[in-house]
Amino acid sequence: MATKSLRRSTAPKASKVVAAKASKPGTAKPGASKALEKNKKPEKAAAPQAKPAPQAKAIAKPAPAPTLKRGSNGAIRVGIAGCAGRMGQMLLKLLITAPGVLVVGGTERKGSHVLGRDLGALVGGEPLGIIIGDNPEPLFEQADVVVDFTSPAATASHATLAAKAGTAHVIGTTGLDSDQMGAITRAAQRVPIVLAANMSLGVNLLEQVIEEVARILDTEWDIEVIEMHHRHKVDAPSGTALAIGEAAARGRGVQLRRVSRRGRDGHVGPRVRGEIGFSAIRGGDVVGDHTVIFAADGERIEVTHKASSREIFGRGAVKAVLWAAGKRAGLYSMKDVLGFNLGTSSSAPGGV
Ligand code: NAD
């Protein structure tokens, strides 16, 4: 399916382009050029040009890589959906200073108390001259890439807008249901979408390791996935736990939905051979702990990843933003971004 070509900026200065389009909240406003000038990076510092994209399994069709909207300074224009959230604010801080990136806008949900505020001031920095709005359409129209850590419903509708505007979409939101996944999969036929329940290098490597261990061990070994997160997390088990479960199921050559056991309570009977179990713990400010237990008679293997800073997700998301700009249409995972998709696992991200 042909990917809609993005408009190439012909204006002499990126900041002027942004300012001229800034009539709507959520994007830069007139007079912003001076503040945005600070974001401008020299041509050299621009993110690498797009390389041929790896195949995203069963989804990507040959399509021309989009032409970037980036300005004459070569910076990739990035928008942040959910800019006032925990992840949104961190991404804002990282992206404002990221080489080769120009932050062009941020949105929040309707009714948010941050609407109308300046994006830079939101994270305690100098004003950027960009006003936070609640309309995602101009955000997707202006940006080369929109990074999205919001809610499942918002993310699904954002994916449709991404396809319409020809904008790459980096999605970290978890808890997506099958309809929402359907919207994202459809959008990925027109634009590049990176979808990952966990953007950290460590967790993506953990998934790879778990798949290998599950491949080696037979069903004499019970597999249990345990996760703990902060008290504010609304979905359970975590998207990461489910992605780890998918990896274990792939290693075993089974479908997770057939063997998954979500929590136990009451008189549940003995464990069924071959099950992959999930337990979720919530409390405090835990960023994200995941342990996979392989338990057999007389011995046990435990593999754990502990995130002590949310920055690991932010750094991964920034990598994904730089990687996605100009890629061919398709649904990609962090393994594609990090370059260690060893060919043993599906390219499609699991378990969000
Ligand atoms: P959060 O609640 O702090 O932030 C979400 C933000 O999105 C809020 O500010 C909310 O107002 C905003 N929002 C909601 N609807 C919106 C809309 N329609 N338009 C614009 N903004 C909207 O949550 P968080 O901790 O930042 O996490 C956000 C999501 O990212 C969750 O699904 C979480 O599980 C996931 N997450 C993923 C990773 C990863 O590595 N993939 C890491 C951390 C969190």
Residues whose N, C-alpha, C, O or C-beta is under 5 A from the ligand:
A	BS01	NAD	A81 G82 A84 G85 R86 M87 G88 T107 E108 R109 F149 T150 S151 A154 G172 T173 T174 A196 A197 N198 M199 S200 F313
